[in-house]
Amino acid sequence: MAYETIDGQQYEKELLELARKHTTGKGEGQLSKDEVAELFKSAEDGRGVTDTERATLAYIRKSFEFTEAAAADFDAAFARI
């Protein structure tokens, strides 16, 4: 697993790159419901969500833009992990 350090905190690089990919280039610059589902699928790919993955998801939630529906899905999914 690769990591990226931002402001002294270590995050999972794969999740950050996925969020960046979905919010740059063509499109509205917001994460959609399908993209949120993809983020959580990636985070839950092992035996569970690690502390680093949880911290990365929290960072993504506060640092990226979401559609209203995607934000609701994200919050519900995050509460379950």
Summary of the structure (lengths in Angstrom):
residues: 81
radius of gyration: 11.9
end to end distance: 19.6
largest distance: 33.9
contacts: 223
relative contact order: 0.20
helix: 59%
strand: 12%
